[in-house]
Amino acid sequence: MHKGNFDINMNNLSKIEGHADLDIKVEGNKVTDVKLRITENKRFFTNAVRGKPAIATHQLVSRICGTCSIAHLTCCIEAVEKAYHHVPSYQTLMLRHLSLYGLNIRDHAMHLYLFCLPDLFGKDSLLDFADEGYEHDLVHKAFDVKAAGNKLSTIVAGRAVHAMYPVPGNFVRIPKKEDLKAVAVDLKKVRAYALEFVDIFYKCNFEFKEQEPEYIAIKNDDFSYLGDQLCSTRNYCIPEEQFANHLTRNVIPYSQALGFKFEGKTYIVGALARMNLNGGSLHRKTREDVGSAFRVFPSDNIYHNNLAQAIEIVNCVDRSLDIIEELEPKERKSPVLKLEKDSEGVAAIEAPRGTLYYHLKINKLGQVTYANLVIPTAQNQISMEKNVARLVEQNLYEGKRKREIQYEIEKLIRAYDPCMSCATHFLRVNWL
């Protein structure tokens, strides 16, 4: 067993989405303090959108994040539609589903195949994979899956990042059937690759279990990323507009991001939460073809968040192929949205990393007067800190060296897929 008092300072984390530091204090083999300091998160978007036209706000907030900009754009559009009491058409909803499926295929592929896969092969980076043979082929398959997700979002939404076509109530440009059929060919090709990666992550033996698990996600009957109610694994559900009423904001003085508790309890959002709550709603072909991998859920193993994402990629492909086969796209005029009095709208969707919540207030002139956003990574921050402390103590008890402990911390943080910490071997550690 490692003995002594020491600090772990992980500063200026590189190759990540944003910036973060991690400080850990150990006294007498016990972790007495953990500070996960998100240092580039407060960018004042909630203030920046005030006074802006509500029907254009989605393009502003999509700039909050490059990797999941379509999620922010979509959630904002839904909140605006709720404020204007507008119900989108069936075609608009189907195109919205497709754009989100494309986002999740691409985003999960980036996280799993490019950042997490090297851990499973005992390598520092994807660049260390062999130049030929099995490892070489896996790298090409990884990029093919990611490219298929990019192509789907581009055809439907205009771009894979900061999409141009979605607007409140419509898509300003409707994809052609032949273009959708063309991307369907790519989706069918990469489906086999996605199943191969499911098997790889299923056979991974990484394990770290949440002690007091509560998972929250949108509940639906088609395992999509849209819905009107949020449910917990503690067996209760609430309408999406009531979500913020159940949240406790925790000001974290050393971090630019707020932490959150639900009904005073730590909770987890993300693919693991979605699979624990909606696993039975996976596409029939997905459930059949992922086989034993599906049967590990519900699970409290944090590393199964990666397996859940791998399964979600297959589900996104299968759901997209169904929509493409059934949908006959037609050009439609965008509705004219007007307000006679001040209004407000609340929306929640499932972003790749978990539940994303938007609350907008709009005056009768159509200008945003208030915005409240609850981001998935901020919701997981308290859980990450708590479990990093447990992980360090566990590793100290097992007698692991400092470098080994650092590596285990990296793996655990990656398993959550936080937007600011999802890359490979990103921590520089100073042991004091």
Order of alpha helices (4+ residues) and beta strands (2+ residues): beta-beta-beta-alpha-alpha-alpha-alpha-alpha-alpha-beta-beta-alpha-beta-beta-beta-beta-beta-alpha-alpha-alpha-beta-beta-beta-alpha-alpha-beta
